[in-house]
Amino acid sequence: MSSVEVRYQQATPDTREMVDEILAADADDQAWVCQLGAALTGATVAKMLNVSPQAISSNKGLLRLRMRSGRVGYPVFQFKGRRPIDGLGDIVRLLAPVVSTDWTIASWLTSPNADLGGDTPIEVLRNGRRRESVKVAARRFAAALST
């Protein structure tokens, strides 16, 4: 048994519970990073798009995620080069009213979708093909969440 394991076993139940929660949160964070990839700050996105930070924070067509730290990040997957992916804003605006958090939209965009032949919605949008199919799939998803 390692010294870390010994210390864990000797810790109070409250301390062990706190350590377990921290490790679980870290595992969750790593799973999200694997699925979603990196996120940019609002200032970075503003500079990239050559607009003010206020324009970024009020843009309803960009996906913004509130991180556990309280900071806001803009997933890189929503950009193609230095521009937002065409059609993404329509999808974000369509789903935003029916989801509990923008993390649901991020998950939907980056998960294989049977309506799209197993492709992820973001890849279909990135490839510039079948954009209308993504809208149909998003409407179907929104309807399922609304019932």
Backbone hydrogen bonds, N-H to C=O, Kabsch-Sander energy under -0.5 kcal/mol:
donor,donor_aa,acceptor,acceptor_aa,energy
6,V,2,S,-2.2
7,R,3,S,-2.4
8,Y,4,V,-2.4
9,Q,5,E,-2.5
10,Q,6,V,-1.7
11,A,7,R,-0.9
11,A,8,Y,-0.9
16,R,12,T,-2.7
17,E,13,P,-2.5
18,M,14,D,-2.2
19,V,15,T,-2.7
20,D,16,R,-2.6
21,E,17,E,-2.2
22,I,18,M,-2.4
23,L,19,V,-2.7
24,A,20,D,-2.4
25,A,21,E,-2.6
26,D,22,I,-2.4
27,A,23,L,-2.4
28,D,24,A,-2.5
29,D,25,A,-2.8
30,Q,26,D,-2.5
31,A,27,A,-2.1
32,W,28,D,-2.3
33,V,29,D,-2.5
34,C,30,Q,-2.4
35,Q,31,A,-1.9
36,L,32,W,-3.6
37,G,32,W,-0.5
37,G,33,V,-2.1
40,L,74,Y,-2.7
45,V,41,T,-2.2
46,A,42,G,-2.7
47,K,43,A,-2.2
48,M,44,T,-2.6
49,L,45,V,-2.6
50,N,46,A,-0.8
50,N,47,K,-0.5
51,V,46,A,-2.5
56,I,52,S,-1.5
57,S,53,P,-2.5
58,S,54,Q,-1.6
59,N,56,I,-1.1
60,K,58,S,-0.6
62,L,59,N,-0.7
64,R,62,L,-0.6
65,L,73,G,-3.2
67,M,65,L,-0.7
67,M,71,R,-3.5
70,G,67,M,-2.0
73,G,65,L,-2.7
74,Y,40,L,-2.7
76,V,38,A,-2.5
77,F,36,L,-0.5
78,Q,75,P,-1.3
79,F,76,V,-2.3
80,K,83,R,-3.1
81,G,79,F,-0.5
83,R,80,K,-1.3
85,I,78,Q,-2.6
88,L,85,I,-1.9
91,I,87,G,-1.4
92,V,88,L,-2.7
93,R,89,G,-2.7
94,L,90,D,-1.8
95,L,91,I,-2.4
96,A,92,V,-2.6
98,V,95,L,-1.8
99,V,95,L,-1.0
99,V,96,A,-0.6
104,T,101,T,-1.2
105,I,101,T,-0.7
106,A,102,D,-2.3
107,S,103,W,-2.5
108,W,104,T,-2.5
109,L,105,I,-2.8
110,T,106,A,-1.4
111,S,108,W,-1.0
113,N,119,D,-1.9
116,L,113,N,-1.5
117,G,114,A,-1.7
118,G,113,N,-2.6
119,D,116,L,-1.4
122,I,109,L,-2.5
124,V,120,T,-2.0
125,L,121,P,-2.4
126,R,122,I,-2.7
127,N,123,E,-2.3
128,G,125,L,-1.3
129,R,124,V,-1.4
134,V,130,R,-1.5
135,K,131,R,-1.9
136,V,132,E,-2.3
137,A,133,S,-2.4
138,A,134,V,-2.6
139,R,135,K,-2.6
140,R,136,V,-2.2
141,F,137,A,-2.3
142,A,138,A,-2.9
143,A,139,R,-2.5
144,A,140,R,-2.1
145,L,141,F,-2.1
146,S,142,A,-1.6
147,T,143,A,-0.8
147,T,144,A,-0.5
